[in-house]
């Protein structure tokens, strides 16, 4: 096996480029450069090590412990780590099993008391207290958990962002350096730290702050590091002087990439805030930030930078994630037809603004050998499509949401969800007994395209092209995909030619930047 590029590795092993970068930054793998070749490559030994990492991660072994296993692969070390992991899983399984038993008991009791005021003393009855006694108030969670359908509700609790804070970052002048290539975070920090020490900035500015963010190119890793400086200070090359405007951020300690999922859930569930992808917070504005897990941009702040920059041997380094947010204002518009849309893009289109919405249904993660049509066939055969039709209100549509998120990105795939919007469900409690997947979608402006099923409009990149012809850009801030709306709930796979209704009307919802 010869050298392989990042793109080849990502596709072959079903792992995202960002996770490859994370493993490299963690010291688990290392890429190399070949003279005259612009892309990073991995040799056969590194590919084999990556396969070992993937297997261990699927077994939910933490990255820190994987590093220990790879550096000291003795049977005793590996057995000790596996035993510890088993113990943690046993504790969590027991806790979840107990919680499920308690909830089942509540459901049985409450179903017998329909339309009767609940006596809350039942919650603290001797029987319930006995069941809940073994549970701690705060459960210890495993990281990077892949949610199972039968644990969706418990997973929501376990992935709750408990340490979130909303803070205001004041305006500041910054000196910034972007490094492209190997170990971008470390190399960018090295240049910035040397600048700070050489100019004694931490002495003239004791409130100095260091911020950074993932800033790759299309084919290579990249990280931009910046520090706050006095406004009048001149900045030498290769650093660039910029202006960071103030704004609100939700913060969380940077413990693991899994925390992106926690932040995403916190923002989409919030009734007070929503994500703010306005890159004019940095002047000049950013242009080429890639989306990850639905969050297009975030800072990492070095919390103890003042001490670390004075003493490079100071090893207690903590980073905090900062995600830009803004106040959420609920605005529900009536769709407005876009004048001349048929002439410009070939189909009729409307513009609308929607509030935050909740899609409840059934989901899967697509792969190279498992696509839309297999999933449609599957939910038809096993009755899940019948369940959606049973619990949707008359004339309410079924939504097909094609999106990306942390779990899908982790495996190099995309998520496909068929569901009903929460207000369109006749009996939510009854539907929840079928263990549906709950998908939150943040508020956004949308362009709605109308077309006939079987037309070429929905194929390939035609939706993106149509939006561009109307002058819109895709909103990849926190909206992670597009929706197709089936007004009559009649979903059929394209391969089932005999069942296709070529005259039915479908609608594609395309999120656009405000």
Steps between C-alpha positions, in 0.01 A plus 500: 500500500652835393457849639141623536363855508267644762206484257567135417528404868181690583300324229649153545464482877185709541659761726478877456801716418443693820521185711826410320630842593387450859679164526813658354487792743456249783820326394333173401601511134737704289488602134793589281589725208655396171710752314315637200164368623257743661289254702575327829529121477499202735726196472390137545602487869293810578199360316525181706520706820196702390305175456596406857380839625167467316435159658583630849282809452209280391548323833474845663856500633595866569773660288723549806488128576552409133821702515607290800418174322691595185806617694501203740321206333558252781222256578482625860452862393233420243310269736499765775361762261236264362394399852462864600292567188279200577446625855399844372260346249352276768433802721338690215294202383376447855412868534315508167320175580387640834386825342304304239331292771400815689365667187310183403344496845400867470344435159289211632379709792430811294316314224252391766456860612419672170350849552556470876722747687821316596592486868872579488550321834496179295843596367642480853313188605699228674497278189641772274757613757625143525544481123680835470729455801788339303503785243737793545371852440751555219578202280846445356475486121713317249625718214427470128206265562312385192130528592282191460135523399382341824696752711407827326328654800772396742761623254344847504557515874851357485611745230365808676750787512510558876796739510372753245552870571394799292770767496570828321839533330593871479640657182877467468788550260675172425823376343422188296701227332360216286708185455425253223655154521603252766414566865339833410381587851841447660691677221264796496530533879880490477513803267247698706667417833840612372345831388341552843820421693729701273280806546417441869133543415386308807667770714342803330170314458442273801146426377643338185282230345592226255235368261521257212282320251517214253568661159596239236526519125310265272784247501700564814479569871513851629466692825494873568629624835459855626570708812358830622744789471505877567322683217808705405745207485651423160492134393787351296457238228398220483246617760202709392330772702122455518198623692278266700161655568316422821216254530325229699635145516394177667798327655596147602831347604673336204506142627429305184366542147182344640425832670412646159187285509419629848536862392292441187220351711521784754468770232219334304306425820539850639196728494723802570797466261589376155826454313652810337709426192579867434869490407520880511580452869855484365621779273582416225216241492580131466413335171608135501394340828371144470197371689533223756211333685275785394718765663688699241729700724625513856794637696723314740623724783813421702373565854837526675700657220653777718684243712586270212655771282725614787611146578501260201545212745167579664308192393151553644343609170121533478298589194140616490274488194316820406209480256349828369131543586237772484158555659232279346197683366212280386385618157259284301435635150245412236685370189546773238540403137829612345424710194636350179620178664378278214693705246814515717527143629234298315257437788267699721661613827400674824692672778405442865640534850429221750540472875692217666332172416507142630489207259397165653539181298750233400860545397807327360855591405567447130818346364652408165310171495180610675304787346164679496312234311609215725382694804168588338447135412593401855256732678226391259564132566533517879198725553672819614354698210155374602568626853577850371181502293301374800604788724509792255204734486280495187669684210822543700815422297785260571844661494818344364797678663841426348762637737841464663585497869769380738411131491464495121821696447685262731429214260540704182130472416185712500177476698161433343186554708135450406264661748214731593525848649395501864181712452383257229496193728164375630634318809863569592496269803378208292756569226782515756431138596646406161837654598516764226799724436462865604677752279509870590536754219595859579312805375592607148391660179412247231438495126226251406513346151194331348546223244336184369621165627718330244630828357872564470488799734573307821788302348859584591592862567200651322353634824825681584525636147138621506557682831813664361309616192255671736787672681505291822781330690463176695460554874751256649525682833300258709247373244666179393303395196198531270146366524270345244131525588252228396158672536300176495746291696536268200870411501622243250848399396599595148591138432135400547403623154154346516416704810631835378249780465668727246231768536517559875647830617798518732669793674870545578581724795842662458642699797652833402711753682305787657 
